[in-house]
């Protein structure tokens, strides 16, 4: 049932920022690797933010349509966030 509902929903057009972060077509290995790194960074950032592992100052805010994403960034005051970003 859920599959049928998904197939009937219309495609919404991506905003320019969304198209840059998540391109529609991946043509090369390098593009695929960049996309996977972005998805991994977003995933790790969301998990660490929701679990409260690092202070609020260690995160930057990125908006994707109406979705607010907290992205882990280098924070000189927090050695843990520096290490995660380095990895």
C-alpha positions in Angstrom: 0.0 0.0 0.0 2.8 2.5 0.9 4.5 1.7 -2.4 1.4 2.5 -4.3 1.0 5.7 -2.5 4.5 6.8 -3.1 4.3 6.1 -6.8 1.2 8.3 -7.2 2.7 11.3 -5.4 4.0 14.0 -7.7 7.6 14.8 -8.0 8.4 18.1 -6.4 11.1 20.2 -7.9 14.4 20.4 -6.1 15.7 23.8 -4.9 19.0 25.0 -6.1 20.7 24.2 -2.8 19.2 20.8 -2.6 20.4 20.0 -6.2 23.9 21.0 -5.2 23.9 18.8 -2.1 22.1 15.9 -3.7 22.4 15.8 -7.5 19.9 13.9 -9.5 22.4 11.9 -11.6 25.7 10.5 -10.5 27.9 9.9 -13.5 31.4 9.3 -12.1 33.0 7.4 -9.2 34.2 10.7 -7.8 30.6 12.2 -7.7 29.4 9.0 -6.0 32.2 9.2 -3.4 31.3 12.9 -2.7 27.6 12.1 -2.3 28.4 9.2 0.1 30.7 11.5 2.2 28.0 14.1 2.5 25.4 11.5 3.5 27.8 10.1 6.1 28.6 13.6 7.5 24.9 14.4 7.8 24.2 11.1 9.5 27.0 11.3 12.0 26.1 15.0 12.7 22.5 14.2 13.4 23.3 11.3 15.7 25.8 13.2 17.7 23.5 16.3 17.9 20.4 14.3 19.0 22.5 12.4 21.7 24.0 15.7 22.9 27.6 14.5 22.6 29.1 17.9 21.8 28.2 21.5 22.8 25.8 23.5 20.6 28.8 25.6 19.4 30.2 22.6 17.6 27.4 22.6 15.1 26.5 24.7 12.1 23.0 25.1 10.8 22.1 24.2 7.3 18.6 24.5 5.8 17.4 22.0 3.2 13.9 23.2 2.1 12.1 23.4 5.4 14.4 20.9 7.1 16.9 22.3 9.6 20.1 20.2 9.7 22.8 20.6 12.4 26.2 19.8 10.8 29.2 19.1 13.0 32.0 21.5 12.3 35.5 22.1 13.6 35.3 23.6 17.1 38.7 24.5 18.6 37.1 24.4 22.1 35.9 20.8 21.6 38.6 18.2 20.8 36.0 15.5 20.2 34.3 17.4 17.4 37.7 18.2 15.8 38.5 14.5 15.8 35.2 13.4 14.3 35.4 16.0 11.5 39.0 15.0 10.8 37.9 11.3 10.4 
